[in-house]
């Protein structure tokens, strides 16, 4: 049991993932968190940002171009897998009971964003934890046209990765001392994540009550 707990603690520790797992583990987590419903709890925004920071300081010994291409590809393919899963296996969610890895409220919250923003949700959701995971799945469930999905998927992924990872790289390159304050960066992103999730959930409940 202790080994399982340690494994989950490792998955939630972005700094440790980057330092020990390197590009391969980072890429896999970005892939999973962007479309596999059971991976919604994995670090997203602060992982891709810190990856850029560590690349800029040299701690992550990977050329920035390779890092950007790898993470963008992972984000796009992860969402594509989510879309395909939703399109062909989406009906299983209708009667699926809640568990740690799946909660109907996540689908409801994401549905609320689709009603408000339409296909643009796939771009906006890149910066919304949990919604980012379920948006491509819901796009598949509602049978969004593949060309529309693909365009929004690529655009959203590019904006997300180039903004956070690219921005993190510039910070790390120009202000290498920032690695001494990684814990504050993580706390900052966690605060934004918590606020976004709570606000999205409350908006979804409000929308269903009307």
C-alpha positions as semicolon CSV with decimal commas, in nm:
position;residue;x (nm);y (nm);z (nm)
1;X;0,000;0,000;0,000
2;X;0,285;0,237;0,085
3;X;0,439;0,184;-0,259
4;X;0,109;0,277;-0,425
5;X;0,087;0,598;-0,220
6;X;0,447;0,683;-0,304
7;X;0,375;0,626;-0,674
8;X;0,080;0,868;-0,670
9;X;0,283;1,122;-0,472
10;X;0,550;1,098;-0,742
11;X;0,293;1,154;-1,018
12;X;0,172;1,470;-0,845
13;X;0,523;1,609;-0,787
14;X;0,607;1,803;-1,104
15;X;0,959;1,893;-0,994
16;X;1,046;1,531;-0,916
17;X;0,893;1,413;-1,245
18;X;1,106;1,656;-1,445
19;X;1,428;1,587;-1,253
20;X;1,405;1,206;-1,256
21;X;1,170;1,117;-1,539
22;X;1,302;1,349;-1,805
23;X;1,141;1,415;-2,140
24;X;0,983;1,071;-2,179
25;X;0,782;1,082;-1,855
26;X;0,684;1,447;-1,904
27;X;0,558;1,372;-2,254
28;X;0,356;1,071;-2,137
29;X;0,189;1,268;-1,856
30;X;0,096;1,552;-2,093
31;X;-0,050;1,293;-2,332
32;X;-0,254;1,122;-2,058
33;X;-0,379;1,439;-1,890
34;X;-0,510;1,577;-2,219
35;X;-0,766;1,309;-2,298
36;X;-0,762;1,000;-2,077
37;X;-1,051;1,040;-1,831
38;X;-0,872;0,852;-1,553
39;X;-0,573;1,089;-1,570
40;X;-0,754;1,416;-1,491
41;X;-0,572;1,446;-1,155
42;X;-0,223;1,456;-1,310
43;X;-0,033;1,788;-1,308
44;X;-0,090;1,989;-1,624
45;X;-0,028;2,363;-1,635
46;X;0,252;2,378;-1,382
47;X;0,419;2,067;-1,527
48;X;0,448;2,215;-1,875
49;X;0,554;2,552;-1,730
50;X;0,820;2,400;-1,503
51;X;0,945;2,184;-1,789
52;X;1,018;2,508;-1,975
53;X;1,182;2,664;-1,669
54;X;1,406;2,360;-1,612
55;X;1,493;2,352;-1,981
56;X;1,588;2,719;-1,969
57;X;1,816;2,667;-1,667
58;X;1,974;2,354;-1,814
59;X;1,848;2,119;-1,543
60;X;1,640;1,946;-1,810
61;X;1,907;1,880;-2,071
62;X;1,685;1,889;-2,379
63;X;1,685;2,143;-2,666
64;X;1,384;2,374;-2,631
65;X;1,263;2,293;-2,984
66;X;1,253;1,920;-2,910
67;X;1,074;1,989;-2,580
68;X;0,811;2,207;-2,749
69;X;0,750;1,963;-3,035
70;X;0,731;1,663;-2,800
71;X;0,485;1,826;-2,562
72;X;0,271;1,973;-2,839
73;X;0,252;1,635;-3,011
74;X;0,160;1,468;-2,681
75;X;-0,112;1,726;-2,611
76;X;-0,264;1,689;-2,959
77;X;-0,250;1,308;-2,963
78;X;-0,386;1,286;-2,608
79;X;-0,689;1,492;-2,703
80;X;-0,732;1,292;-3,022
81;X;-0,745;0,969;-2,823
82;X;-1,003;1,131;-2,593
83;X;-1,213;1,234;-2,894
84;X;-1,203;0,885;-3,047
85;X;-1,288;0,728;-2,711
86;X;-1,582;0,963;-2,663
87;X;-1,710;0,908;-3,016
88;X;-1,710;0,528;-3,003
89;X;-1,742;0,450;-2,632
90;X;-1,914;0,762;-2,494
91;X;-2,237;0,581;-2,412
92;X;-2,060;0,399;-2,129
93;X;-2,047;0,726;-1,934
94;X;-2,426;0,754;-1,915
95;X;-2,466;0,478;-1,658
96;X;-2,114;0,476;-1,516
97;X;-2,109;0,519;-1,135
98;X;-1,886;0,781;-0,978
99;X;-1,539;0,675;-0,868
100;X;-1,204;0,841;-0,798
101;X;-1,115;0,819;-1,167
102;X;-1,451;0,934;-1,300
103;X;-1,718;1,174;-1,179
104;X;-2,025;1,274;-1,376
105;X;-1,987;1,632;-1,253
106;X;-1,673;1,662;-1,467
107;X;-1,874;1,578;-1,778
108;X;-2,149;1,818;-1,667
109;X;-1,899;2,099;-1,609
110;X;-1,741;2,042;-1,950
111;X;-2,084;2,028;-2,115
112;X;-2,159;2,368;-1,962
113;X;-1,850;2,513;-2,130
114;X;-1,950;2,362;-2,465
115;X;-2,294;2,520;-2,439
116;X;-2,136;2,857;-2,368
117;X;-1,838;2,856;-2,605
118;X;-1,908;2,583;-2,861
119;X;-1,606;2,437;-3,039
120;X;-1,389;2,714;-2,892
121;X;-1,409;2,518;-2,567
122;X;-1,132;2,296;-2,704
123;X;-0,906;2,602;-2,712
124;X;-1,024;2,761;-2,387
125;X;-1,017;2,429;-2,200
126;X;-0,643;2,394;-2,248
127;X;-0,606;2,638;-1,960
128;X;-0,881;2,479;-1,747
129;X;-0,777;2,177;-1,536
130;X;-1,012;1,877;-1,556
131;X;-1,212;2,046;-1,834
132;X;-0,897;2,006;-2,043
133;X;-0,918;1,629;-1,991
134;X;-1,288;1,588;-2,058
135;X;-1,341;1,841;-2,340
136;X;-1,212;1,616;-2,621
137;X;-1,407;1,322;-2,479
138;X;-1,729;1,523;-2,478
139;X;-1,650;1,650;-2,828
140;X;-1,647;1,287;-2,938
141;X;-1,966;1,205;-2,748
142;X;-2,158;1,487;-2,921
143;X;-2,005;1,378;-3,256
144;X;-1,831;1,709;-3,332
145;X;-1,707;1,705;-3,692
146;X;-1,350;1,578;-3,707
147;X;-1,210;1,873;-3,913
148;X;-1,351;2,122;-3,659
149;X;-1,215;1,917;-3,370
150;X;-0,873;1,882;-3,529
151;X;-0,834;2,254;-3,599
152;X;-0,936;2,357;-3,247
153;X;-0,729;2,077;-3,098
154;X;-0,411;2,185;-3,276
155;X;-0,466;2,558;-3,217
156;X;-0,550;2,507;-2,850
157;X;-0,255;2,277;-2,795
158;X;-0,015;2,516;-2,966
159;X;-0,131;2,817;-2,765
160;X;-0,113;2,620;-2,439
161;X;0,234;2,472;-2,492
162;X;0,400;2,773;-2,652
163;X;0,258;3,008;-2,388
164;X;0,340;2,806;-2,077
165;X;0,642;2,600;-2,184
166;X;0,785;2,876;-2,401
167;X;0,723;3,132;-2,128
168;X;0,878;2,902;-1,868
169;X;1,186;2,860;-2,086
170;X;1,234;3,237;-2,114
171;X;1,195;3,276;-1,737
172;X;1,443;2,997;-1,668
173;X;1,695;3,128;-1,921
174;X;1,683;3,491;-1,802
175;X;1,620;3,431;-1,431
176;X;1,792;3,099;-1,342
177;X;1,747;3,170;-0,971
178;X;1,375;3,102;-1,020
179;X;1,441;2,729;-0,962
180;X;1,493;2,813;-0,593
181;X;1,127;2,918;-0,577
182;X;0,968;2,622;-0,757
183;X;0,742;2,549;-0,459
184;X;0,585;2,895;-0,489
185;X;0,526;2,847;-0,862
186;X;0,348;2,519;-0,789
187;X;0,140;2,680;-0,513
188;X;0,046;2,961;-0,752
189;X;-0,076;2,717;-1,018
190;X;-0,252;2,504;-0,757
191;X;-0,440;2,811;-0,633
192;X;-0,550;2,895;-0,989
193;X;-0,644;2,531;-1,049
194;X;-0,852;2,509;-0,733
195;X;-1,031;2,836;-0,807
196;X;-1,102;2,734;-1,168
197;X;-1,236;2,392;-1,075
198;X;-1,463;2,526;-0,800
199;X;-1,591;2,810;-1,019
200;X;-1,656;2,574;-1,311
201;X;-1,842;2,331;-1,089
202;X;-2,060;2,605;-0,938
203;X;-2,135;2,746;-1,284
204;X;-2,234;2,400;-1,403
205;X;-2,469;2,351;-1,109
206;X;-2,618;2,695;-1,167
207;X;-2,671;2,616;-1,534
208;X;-2,847;2,288;-1,454
209;X;-3,070;2,457;-1,196
210;X;-3,198;2,718;-1,444
